[in-house]
């Protein structure tokens, strides 16, 4: 009995259909990879948000401890110090105020208003009083920059 065209129909995918599916999968994976890897600007934004929260915590620590607390940073890392009787001591044993490295070091740091004389490392000191001087701390890496605005009464805002 001769086979008809309908009986000879083979099920499966053609090479063109498989290629189209592979291209779609490749494009989807490419877009997912681009979104999964944060940009340097996003990293800088996250770093600034973390520092803003830590600065707020350091300010609160200065008031609670009734001692001066300072944020000290250079282009690669930052830490917090507490003023004891005659010297500044690194805060240890505190997971929040521990020493950290910047994620995409080195960074450029700018404090406005700056302290008298250029200080390296950069320092921001919090006193025992709940009111301090307002300042703007700018973090920059390449062409990206983020600013942390402190109003002097405990509010820290991150702006690009």
N, C-alpha and C positions, 0 to 999 in steps of 0.2 A: 504494500500500500504506500503510495507516494506521500511524503511528508508535506504538509501545507506550511505556509509562512507562519501562521499563528502557532502551529505546533513546534516550530523550530525556534521560537523566541527564547533566548537565553537570559535568565535574570542575572543582574549584577550591575556594577557601575562602570561607566566608560572612563577612559584615561582623563578626558577633559573634566569630568565631574570630580574625580579625585584631586586633580590639580587645583580646581576652584576651592574645594574644601581645605586643602593644604594652605593656600594663600590666605584664606579667611582666618584659619588657626594661627598662622604666622603673624598676621596683623594684630590679632587680639592679644597674643603673647607680647608683642612689641609694645603695645600701648600699656599693658599691665606692668611691664618692666619699667617703663618711663615713669609711671605713677608711683611705683614701689620705691624707687631710688629718690630720696629727697634732694632737692637742689641746695647749693650752698646758701642761698638766701633763706630757705626754710630752716636749715640748720642754725643759721645765725639768729633767726627769729626765736627758735626754741631756746637757744642759749641765753638770749636776752630775757626771755620770760622766766627762765630758771634763776638767773641772777637777780631779777627784780624781786622774786619771791624770797630769795636768800637775803637780799638787802633789807627787806621788810622784817624778816626774822632777826637779823642782826640788830636792827634798830630796837625791836622789842626786847632782845636779850640785854642790850645796854641799859634799858630802863629797868628791867626786872633785876639784873645783877647789881645795879647801881654802880656800874663801871663803864669806862669807855670801851667800845668795840669798834674795830676798824676792818674795812674790806681792803685788801691789798692785792694788786694784780699787775702782772707784766704781760707781754704779748703771748706767752705760752700757757700760763696757769694763774690761779687765784686761790686765796685762802683768807681766813679771818683770824684776827688777833684780839686778845683782851688785855687791857692795861691792868697790871697788878701793881703792887706798891711802887716799884721803881723801874719796871721794864714791861715791854710788850711780850706776851707769850702766845704762841700758836694755840688755837683752840683745838684740843684733841679729845677724843672720846665722844664727840658729837657727830653723828652720821650726817646730819644736815649741813653743818658748818665746817665740814672737813675740807682739806685741800683738794682741788680738782684741776684737771687740765682742760683747756678749751678744745672743743671737738675738732675744729678746723684751724688749728694754730698754724702760723702766728696771726694774731689779730692786732689791729690798730685800735688803741683806746684813747679817747679824748674826754676830759672832764671839763665842764663849763658850769660855773666859773672855776677856772683853774686855781690851784693853790699858789701861794707866793713862791716863786722859783720853780723851775721844772723839776718835778719829782719822778724818779724812776726807782721803784715801781710806783704806780698810781695808788693813791690812798683816799678812802672816804671814811671819815670817822663819825661815829654816832655817839652822842652824849647821853647823859642821864636824864635830860629833859625831853618831854614828848615833842617839842618843837625844835627843828633843826633848820639849817639853811637849805633852800631849794637848790637842786642841781640837775644837770643833764649829763648822763654818761652815754657816750656814743661808742658802739662797737662796729668796726668796719673790717671787711675782708674782700679784697679785690674791688669790684664796683658796687658791692652790696653794703649797706649800712643800716643799723637799727639803733634807735635812741631810747634810753630809759629816762623818763622824766620823774623826778621826785619833787613833790610840792612842799616838803618840809614838815608836814604834819602826819606822815605815814602812808601817803598814797603814792604808789609807784605804777607808772603807765608805760607800756612798751609801744613805740610808734616807729613805722618804717620811714 
